[in-house]
Amino acid sequence: MAVMKIKTIKSNLQAVINYGKNGDKTDNGILVSSINCSVQTAYKEMFLTKKFFHKENKTLGYHIIQSFKGNEVTPEKANQIGKELAEELWGDKYQVIICTHINKENVHNHLILNSVSFMDGKKYHNSNEEIALMKDTSDRLCLKYGLSIVETEKARQEKVFRDKRIDNFNRSNEKMQKINDIDEAIKSVKKYSDFKFVLNAKGYEIYDKGKYFCLC
């Protein structure tokens, strides 16, 4: 079972990273991993990403805490789960450092996420949809490794709302993908017949309706 919390980092990103990497809490740094940056130079690389895209202020990052139930999971497996979570959610665009702490009764991960994408400079926003996706992914990974998940009535109700948010998130992404594909097709052709051909090649079916068309 893993309980997820997320905090916005408004100042001193380096201090949060240093706290996460603390050797007394991470078995002398053995339980620290990262994606899209080096463990040793994580803060410097995140800062350079911000500087390159001129986004060095306001929200600097996000501090995600993933707490497991008692000793249900080994520290090494917890770090692996945290890394898989980061790779699945942010591996294509963001820098993340994953620090597993063993100084308390329950093993827990501290994931520090750079707010600025190294790919396109876009800022990550922890919307309700993103948080729902994060929690759902964490639950799925826990089940994958034979761990329990929260089964209370409150948790079940939250799961219903979470699924709705994820569904809305997926529909929104699908809509944006269609818009992008249409824009690309318009820029690449001059005739309507070629426009339809390009979209057909992308896997869409087009139904003409007079002045309008339907894309499926």
KOLBAKOL-825377 format. One line per 10 residues: number of its first residue (from 1); their letters; for each residue x, z, y of C-alpha. Coordinates in nm, 2 decimals. Layout:
<atoms>
NUM = A = X/Z/Y ~ ...
</atoms>
This chain:
<atoms>
1 = MAVMKIKTIK = 0.00/0.00/0.00 ~ 0.13/-0.09/0.34 ~ -0.02/0.02/0.67 ~ 0.07/-0.21/0.97 ~ 0.11/-0.12/1.33 ~ 0.24/-0.34/1.62 ~ 0.38/-0.23/1.95 ~ 0.47/-0.45/2.26 ~ 0.82/-0.41/2.38 ~ 0.82/-0.43/2.76
11 = SNLQAVINYG = 1.17/-0.30/2.83 ~ 1.50/-0.24/2.66 ~ 1.47/-0.47/2.35 ~ 1.83/-0.38/2.26 ~ 1.74/-0.01/2.23 ~ 1.46/-0.09/1.99 ~ 1.69/-0.31/1.78 ~ 1.96/-0.04/1.78 ~ 1.70/0.22/1.66 ~ 1.59/-0.01/1.38
21 = KNGDKTDNGI = 1.95/-0.07/1.27 ~ 2.05/0.29/1.28 ~ 2.28/0.35/0.98 ~ 2.16/0.70/0.91 ~ 1.81/0.55/0.85 ~ 1.91/0.22/0.67 ~ 2.17/0.34/0.42 ~ 2.46/0.25/0.65 ~ 2.30/-0.09/0.73 ~ 2.25/-0.20/0.37
31 = LVSSINCSVQ = 1.87/-0.21/0.43 ~ 1.88/-0.45/0.73 ~ 1.81/-0.82/0.71 ~ 1.71/-1.09/0.95 ~ 1.57/-1.45/0.98 ~ 1.69/-1.71/1.23 ~ 1.96/-1.48/1.37 ~ 2.25/-1.27/1.25 ~ 2.20/-0.89/1.18 ~ 2.52/-0.82/1.37
41 = TAYKEMFLTK = 2.43/-1.03/1.68 ~ 2.05/-1.02/1.67 ~ 2.00/-0.89/2.03 ~ 2.25/-1.13/2.18 ~ 2.09/-1.43/2.01 ~ 1.74/-1.32/2.11 ~ 1.86/-1.27/2.47 ~ 2.02/-1.62/2.47 ~ 1.70/-1.77/2.35 ~ 1.51/-1.61/2.64
51 = KFFHKENKTL = 1.78/-1.71/2.89 ~ 1.77/-2.08/2.77 ~ 1.40/-2.10/2.83 ~ 1.40/-1.89/3.15 ~ 1.17/-1.62/2.99 ~ 1.37/-1.31/3.03 ~ 1.10/-1.08/3.17 ~ 0.76/-0.94/3.09 ~ 0.70/-0.90/2.71 ~ 1.04/-0.90/2.55
61 = GYHIIQSFKG = 0.94/-0.86/2.19 ~ 0.72/-0.69/1.93 ~ 0.79/-0.39/1.72 ~ 0.60/-0.41/1.39 ~ 0.60/-0.10/1.16 ~ 0.51/-0.16/0.79 ~ 0.47/0.18/0.62 ~ 0.44/0.20/0.24 ~ 0.27/0.47/0.03 ~ 0.51/0.75/-0.06
71 = NEVTPEKANQ = 0.78/0.63/-0.31 ~ 0.56/0.34/-0.44 ~ 0.82/0.09/-0.36 ~ 1.20/0.10/-0.36 ~ 1.38/0.06/-0.03 ~ 1.53/-0.27/-0.15 ~ 1.19/-0.41/-0.25 ~ 1.04/-0.29/0.08 ~ 1.30/-0.48/0.28 ~ 1.24/-0.79/0.06
81 = IGKELAEELW = 0.86/-0.77/0.13 ~ 0.93/-0.73/0.50 ~ 1.16/-1.03/0.50 ~ 0.90/-1.24/0.31 ~ 0.64/-1.14/0.56 ~ 0.86/-1.24/0.86 ~ 0.95/-1.57/0.69 ~ 0.59/-1.66/0.62 ~ 0.45/-1.57/0.96 ~ 0.74/-1.65/1.20
91 = GDKYQVIICT = 1.02/-1.82/1.00 ~ 0.97/-2.16/1.16 ~ 0.99/-2.05/1.52 ~ 1.10/-1.69/1.59 ~ 1.40/-1.46/1.54 ~ 1.32/-1.14/1.35 ~ 1.53/-0.84/1.23 ~ 1.40/-0.63/0.94 ~ 1.51/-0.27/0.91 ~ 1.40/-0.05/0.62
101 = HINKENVHNH = 1.41/0.32/0.70 ~ 1.45/0.58/0.42 ~ 1.48/0.90/0.64 ~ 1.12/1.00/0.59 ~ 0.89/1.07/0.29 ~ 0.76/0.72/0.29 ~ 0.97/0.41/0.30 ~ 0.88/0.19/0.60 ~ 1.00/-0.13/0.77 ~ 1.07/-0.18/1.13
111 = LILNSVSFMD = 1.04/-0.55/1.22 ~ 1.16/-0.65/1.57 ~ 1.03/-1.00/1.67 ~ 1.16/-1.19/1.96 ~ 0.87/-1.29/2.19 ~ 1.02/-1.63/2.27 ~ 1.05/-1.91/2.02 ~ 1.39/-2.06/1.97 ~ 1.22/-2.39/1.88 ~ 1.01/-2.46/2.19
121 = GKKYHNSNEE = 1.03/-2.16/2.42 ~ 0.67/-2.07/2.36 ~ 0.58/-1.70/2.37 ~ 0.42/-1.52/2.08 ~ 0.09/-1.34/2.16 ~ -0.04/-1.07/1.93 ~ -0.40/-1.18/1.94 ~ -0.66/-1.03/1.72 ~ -0.63/-1.34/1.50 ~ -0.25/-1.30/1.47
131 = IALMKDTSDR = -0.28/-0.93/1.39 ~ -0.55/-1.01/1.12 ~ -0.32/-1.27/0.97 ~ -0.03/-1.03/0.96 ~ -0.23/-0.75/0.79 ~ -0.38/-1.00/0.54 ~ -0.03/-1.14/0.46 ~ 0.11/-0.79/0.41 ~ -0.17/-0.70/0.17 ~ -0.12/-1.02/-0.03
141 = LCLKYGLSIV = 0.25/-0.95/-0.06 ~ 0.18/-0.59/-0.17 ~ -0.05/-0.72/-0.45 ~ 0.21/-0.98/-0.54 ~ 0.46/-0.70/-0.62 ~ 0.21/-0.47/-0.79 ~ 0.16/-0.23/-0.50 ~ -0.17/-0.08/-0.40 ~ -0.37/-0.17/-0.09 ~ -0.61/0.05/0.12
151 = ETEKARQEKV = -0.95/0.05/-0.05 ~ -1.16/0.27/0.18 ~ -1.49/0.16/0.32 ~ -1.33/0.14/0.66 ~ -1.06/-0.09/0.52 ~ -1.32/-0.31/0.35 ~ -1.52/-0.35/0.67 ~ -1.19/-0.43/0.86 ~ -1.12/-0.69/0.59 ~ -1.45/-0.86/0.66
161 = FRDKRIDNFN = -1.37/-0.89/1.03 ~ -1.01/-0.99/0.95 ~ -1.13/-1.28/0.73 ~ -1.36/-1.40/1.01 ~ -1.07/-1.39/1.26 ~ -0.84/-1.57/1.03 ~ -1.11/-1.84/0.96 ~ -1.15/-1.89/1.34 ~ -0.77/-1.90/1.38 ~ -0.74/-2.17/1.11
171 = RSNEKMQKIN = -1.03/-2.38/1.26 ~ -0.87/-2.36/1.60 ~ -0.53/-2.48/1.45 ~ -0.71/-2.76/1.27 ~ -0.88/-2.87/1.60 ~ -0.55/-2.86/1.79 ~ -0.39/-3.07/1.52 ~ -0.67/-3.33/1.55 ~ -0.62/-3.34/1.93 ~ -0.25/-3.39/1.89
181 = DIDEAIKSVK = -0.29/-3.67/1.64 ~ -0.54/-3.85/1.86 ~ -0.31/-3.82/2.16 ~ -0.02/-3.96/1.96 ~ -0.23/-4.25/1.83 ~ -0.34/-4.34/2.18 ~ 0.01/-4.35/2.31 ~ 0.14/-4.56/2.03 ~ -0.12/-4.85/2.03 ~ -0.30/-5.08/2.27
191 = KYSDFKFVLN = -0.60/-5.19/2.06 ~ -0.88/-4.98/1.92 ~ -0.84/-5.14/1.58 ~ -0.48/-5.02/1.58 ~ -0.58/-4.68/1.70 ~ -0.82/-4.65/1.40 ~ -0.55/-4.78/1.16 ~ -0.30/-4.51/1.28 ~ -0.55/-4.23/1.23 ~ -0.65/-4.37/0.89
201 = AKGYEIYDKG = -0.28/-4.36/0.80 ~ -0.27/-3.99/0.89 ~ -0.55/-3.93/0.65 ~ -0.85/-3.93/0.88 ~ -1.18/-4.11/0.83 ~ -1.34/-4.25/1.15 ~ -1.72/-4.30/1.20 ~ -1.81/-4.51/1.50 ~ -2.12/-4.39/1.70 ~ -2.16/-4.63/1.99
211 = KYFCLC = -1.96/-4.49/2.28 ~ -1.83/-4.21/2.06 ~ -1.66/-4.17/1.73 ~ -1.64/-3.89/1.47 ~ -1.31/-3.79/1.31 ~ -1.31/-3.63/0.97
</atoms>
